[in-house]
Amino acid sequence: MTAIVLSLLMGVIAGLRTMTAPAAVSWAAHLGRLSMLPTVFAFVGYPLTRWILSALALAELVNDQRPSTPSRTVPMQFGARIVSGALCGGCIGASAGTVVAGLIAGIVGAVIGTLGGHTIRARLAARFGSDRPAALIEDVIALGGALLIVVALP
């Protein structure tokens, strides 16, 4: 049950920041918090994968600050978040022997994080009169949440 809840929560993180969640899962595998061997998700724990995902997560944090970045609710962005949530949920589920439940929980979490994050960020931006503070708050929540989830992994 814990793996399913953590898969859902990591999916929410994927909904907030597409690449932060898989980077966190890859680091969790590297640190021994997740065991994905011998599953199709083993590649997530490879050193090269960890560094590539970390670089993409950092690039996403920078790119998200640009006004020309498309909304997370456009099909391409939304789809990427769902795939990211599925991957992360599957990895966490695989570690606990519940791959399918993890995949589904990750997808559900990604949808919640995408739509909920969009709504909350829009409200914060309206309150601040600017999107930047809202984006920075969302960054902190995504990074902090991912860290807490990694620490909570059994």
FENQUI-V52637 format. One line per field, one symbol per residue. ss: DSSP state (H for helix, E for strand, L for the rest). A space follows every 50 residues. Layout:
ss: ???
This chain:
ss: LHHHHHHHHHHHHHHHLHHHHHHHHHHHHHLLLLLLLLLLLHHHHLHHHH HHHHHHHHHHHHHLLLLLLLLLLLHHHHHHHHHHHHHHHHHHHHHHLLHH HHHHHHHHHHHHHHHHHHHHHHHHHHHHLLHHHHHHHHHHHHHHHHHHHH HHLL
